[in-house]
Amino acid sequence: MTPATSFFSPVEADLRILADNLKQLVGNRHPILYAAAEHLFGAGGKRIRPAIVLLVSRSTMLEQEITPRHRRLAEITEMIHTASLVHDDVVDESDMRRGVPTVHSLFGNRIAVLAGDFLFAQSSWYLANLNNLEVVKLLSEVIMDLASGEIQQGLNRFDTNTSIETYLKKSYYKTASLIANSSKAAGLLSDVSQETAEHLYGYGRNLGLAFQIVDDILDFTSSTDTLGKPAGSDLISGNLTAPVLFALEEKPYLEVLISREFAHVGDLEQALALIEDSQGIVRSRELAAEHAKLAIEHLAVLPPSECRQALTNMTDYVLSRLY
């Protein structure tokens, strides 16, 4: 087991069932889409999002077995996440994801876009069949948020006036919304109180933000092999993340380099050196740690259990990726 999946031991059997079900949910009516889905779901992802849904489900159903609806919610969560990755890779023109070729690099852009659309549509259909209007609303909002985050990122390319607040809002849309709303939805399927449901949302929101901030730090501190994509790729594409925004406060010349979109030879290398020489990475680490701490505080509402401890450990794992 990887450091991430070792936290999933209370739901390990559930995740095995989920892996088998995912391919069946897509169905084989469309051979190309089925091949794309099989490639995606076999790509060795950590399954962090469905694991969180299953851990929340079990930590709110301590006296009884989780229901088929809890399991289906975990599957829907992974389908939505995977659909968003397919579209992201097309937009970002990424050839590799998790160390394997992306759908569009294997099947072309047209099939990749349709495969992403198909997965979103399938997840929406299975969502409607849960027959819980509040849960349907929560997960439908996630799909809107994913699109909003991608649009906002596109509009803010190379914009050195982007604030940390705007960055966090985009990070919520792109990453935290799915974790927050699916955690809350799992609680609602367990009939928890509205107050507990809001705490579950708060856990997912802060964990998701910490996760995204850490990802954005790793874009500067990890090797291409570790990331499965070129290091510094966010900056090259004009996506200004926390380390850059903090560095901009200290290094005025960084703004010049970014504004001209690294047009001159050596611009990118100079920008990376300025970021490394600033407090950008350190301050980003502090911001991630702050959100991880807030996530843990929201778990106090749950009774002690192995699954609650696993949810707590998840915040440690997110931060440990930096070291």
Disulfide bonds with the S-S distance in Angstrom:
none
